[in-house]
Amino acid sequence: MIPAFILKMLGWTFSIAILIFYFKGFGDTIGVYYKQILILRGIFEGNVIDAFKYIFLGPNSIDNSYYNISSYLMGSTGVAQVVRIGLLFSYFCLNRFLLISLMFTIVGFLGCWKMFLFFNSIKPYLTRELAISFLFLPSMIIWGTGMMKEPLVFFAMSLLMIGFYRVFIKKRKVFSALALLGFGSWLLLATKAYVFLSLAPALLIWAVFNRIKNIKDYSLKLILVPFFIGFLIVGLVSVSSIVASVSKQLAVDNLVNNVEQRMDHWSRNSNHGSSYSLPTINLTPQGIAAATPSLFATGLLRPFVWESRKPIILFTALETFAILLLTFFVFYKVGVFKTVKEIFSDPMLVGIITFCLIFFPIVALTSGNFGTLVRYKLPCVPFYLVLLFVVYNKYKLNRLEKIMAAHA
């Protein structure tokens, strides 16, 4: 834990240095979040009780005709959520930017650490690989820090997944698990709804696959197969509908919502020439399904190294290139068809690939430039790595068993 935490702190320090020396102090961290926290501190000066009502009970708990708080901070946007949590931290951090930012970083690290422990409890023989995926991935170290949405997303995802696993898979500590599931879902919906809308169907499919796999009666499995195939078809259509609807909504938000435009302003302005274009796509379930392979590749593997026009983009491009090499390595060693077979033999991997197939097309459709894509895709990248590591480890174990059987 300590080495990972130290690296996280170094990543936070590096991100602060980038903010100050590269972006000259502008961007969503200071230009939107911290600025609004200072404004709210001034508005609630002498009215701490109302401030805590605003934080914990929501904007509707206070009389805004008296305070006249900006409309977007009275809503349920991700910006408002970050500002409210930052406002809470400000009362314990002397209202200092660095201390508030550090609190966000610690929350994000706790989320990553919890997800590492969660997956390690399921796959205890992959400790090193899981640590790489959730704790030592360079993009996680850099972009998962500071006063941004990403740390809250990682923390919310960890609570949601732990709660889900205890309720639907292990069926133990159900009441406390329901609390974790509910709070994690609320926080994730309030911070980045599209992450929740991508993750929830994946967890549902994980639970269904797990239930079918645990059925001991082979004849009963045969009876259930047609129903399951129908459910899977309906699920895939629903997934395409989710991608289409969420993508449309995010696209509208990016065009209309001035706050969201300001949030991405630093990324867009600092990456002139780093925008990317996609073929014309019909935002219907059929159109999304047809474009899914290219969108998936864009969301996961871009920017490519030759598309990098800024040092920060090159940093991520090298990481995505390493992921591409790892993907080819697994396909070469295991084989494409055997990889698919291994995925469908493990309910957890089915859930992960479902999450990836929903999430990466969404971020590819809605980011518009590589600076934004780098941050938007971050919550799903560790899961994709977990999938590759599990598949390759199964291949090694099967190969070892065959070698031992041959020498027996």
PyMOL commands that set and color helices and strands:
alter all, ss='L'
color gray80, all
select helices_A, chain A and resi 2-22+28-43+48-56+59-61+64-67+71-73+78-90+97-122+124-134+138-143+149-170+174-191+193-213+218-256+258-263+265-269+285-301+305-307+311-334+336-344+347-367+370-376+378-406
alter helices_A, ss='H'
color red, helices_A
deselect
rebuild
show_as cartoon
